């Protein structure tokens, strides 16, 4: 394994390229007329200097782990570049307490929503989504005594399922992966080691590391604080990255340097889009009640919902099938038969939107007024219908308005009236 993250196969070629370029242009600078004779070389140098200015980011993961891993934070692939840069800056300026506060406070509602969004599309993680949603509420309401033990238990169970019966905290578990930031020896494997530290004596002093053995075995009694809770969420975020990388089973000759660099740039752009995303302004009920498919933008979740409700009202069952997220990739004929069984028992008479709230960059919940007949009885209900913006081919979340995505209805949010 690489001694440093910067020595990883996907990073080291760029480091070497920068070193070669630096020496080469120093030589060319001694023969300055060459830039006049061949202007392209000057343009190449200008581009190189731009890359060189950004090259400091290659050192950040190693610097972060050197500064913070012993405190219970490790660099992982999806970590915000802004948080990474600011934490390292504060740490190198000996402002460790400020850096710690930054890292603790970074685990906020938006980041937890992003973690939950990732969980809902990943095997093993989605099975625990309901519990994780309850843990989000506990964390935001400062019930740290409740969320910390359960987060530790879920992390252990997830690692167990993913790695075939080897839990996160067992001595035999090995979380190191080839060419990884998250699963570098200084990252998740090190975090597992300190979280799994032996805690043989009962301790009443406040702890800041989520010691699994001390907390779950009742030895560390003063663990219920925000720092410990935030580090549990941090470990879960890193575990998601580890699970994704483990499924790829990357080997030494899998990917060229240019492919790796392209993916890295795409990841940075995606992260920037996520960080810059803002919820749309909240509108009042009278505004939504007057909206139709004629007034709404076609790529909005509200348009998709009204389109779905309209075809339901008209009993056009085949048109309902492609609007539901769980039907992606399934046989349309078989799914339409299921839809007829579920939806035909309800005669939808009237509907309108009451309220719409964006939850994440790819999910919105729309409170909807429904008037319908079922089993000969008339019902009027307010139903919160969830929509996800997802890839049309595989159902994985996409950022809203990305070209490969589309809005889909989550049928589970209609279960109270369907089943």
Residue, then its C-alpha position, 0 to 999 in steps of 0.5 A: x500500500x502507498x505510504x501516503x495518499x499522495x502516493x496512490x496510483x491515481x494521484x502520483x502520476x500527476x505529482x510526477x508530471x508537475x515535477x517534470x513540468x516545473x523542471x522543463x519550464x525552468x529550462x525553457x525560461x532560460x531560452x525565452x525566445x522559444x516562446x516567441x517562435x512557438x506561441x503554443x508552448x507559452x499557452x501550455x506553460x500558462x495552463x501548467x501554471x494554473x494546474x500547479x496553483x491547484x496542486x496543493x489540494x493533492x497534499x490536503x488528504x494527507x495533511x488532514x489525516x496527520x492533523x485530525x485522525x488521532x482526534x477521530x476525523x479522517x479524510x474521505x472521498x466525498x468530504x467537502x473540499x471547502x471543509x477540507x481546505x479550511x480545516x487544514x488551514x486552521x490546523x496548520x495555523x495551530x488553531x486546532x480548537x477552531x478546526x474541531x468546531x468547524x468539523x463538528x458543526x459541518x455535520x448539520x441537517x444538510x449533510x445528514x440529508x445527503x447521507x440519507x439520500x446516498x443510503x436510500x439507493x445502496x444495498x444494505x444501507x437502504x434497509x436501515x434508512x428508517x432507523x437513520x431518519x429517526x437518528x437524524x431527528x435525535x441528533x438535531x434535537x440533541x438526544x446524543x445519548x440515544x443516537x450514538x449507541x444506535x449509530x455505532x450498532x448500525x455501522x457494525x451491522x453494515x460492515x458485517x453485511x457488506x463484508x460477509x459477516x465481519x463487523x466493523x469493530x472486529x479485530x479481523x476486519x480489514x478496511x484498507x483498499x488499493x488506490x483509495x483516499x477513504x480506505x488508505x491505511x491512515x484513513x478508515x482502517x486507522x479510525x476503526x482502530x481508535x474507535x475499537x480501543x479497549x476500555x476496561x475501566x469505568x470512566x466518568x470523564x467526558x470523552x470525545x472519541x466514539x469508543x465502541x466498547x466503552x459506550x456499548x458495554x457501559x464503561x464510558x458513562x459520559x459520552x453523550x455530546x455533540x462531538x462524539x455524535x458527529x464523529x459517528x455520522x462522519x464514520x458512517x459517511x466514510x463507510x458509504x465511500x468504502x462500500x462504493x469503492x469496495x464494490x468496484x474492486x479496483x486493481x492496479x491496471x484498471x484505470x488510466x491516469x487521464x480517466x482518474x483525473x477526469x472522474x476527479x474533476x467531475x466529482x469536484x464539479x458535482x460537489x460544488x453543485x451540491x454545495x451551491x444548491x438552494x431550496x426554492x422559495x416557499x409559496x402559499x397555498x393559494x399560489x399552488x392551488x391555481x397551478x396546472x400543467x399549463x402554468x408549471x415548468x415541465x421539469x419541475x416535481x409539481x408538473x410531474x405530480x399533476x401529470x401523474x394524478x391526471x393519468x390516474x384520474x383518467x385510468x390510463x394505467x400504462x402511463x402511470x407505470x413510467x412515473x413510479x421510481x420502483x418500476x425502473x428497469x422492470x418489465x413494463x407489462x408486469x408492472x402495469x398489471x400490478x398498478x391496475x390491481x393497486x390503483x383501480x380500486x380508487x376512483x380519483x375525483x379531484x386533486x390540487x397541490x397545497x404546499x411543496x418543500x424541497x428536501x435535498x438537491x434531488x427530492x421534494x415533498x408535495x402536500x396534496x389534496x385528494x378527493x376520491x372514492x374507495x369501496x363506495x365511500x367518499x374520502x378527502x385527504x391531505x397526502x404528502x407525496x414524495x418525489x425523487x429526481x433520479x437517473x432514468x436508467x438505474x433509479x440512482x439519485x441525480x441533481x435536479x435538472x441534470x440531463x440524465x435525470x427525471x422526476x419520479x413518484x415514490x409509491x410508498x408515500x401513497x401507501x396510506x390510501x392505496x393499501 
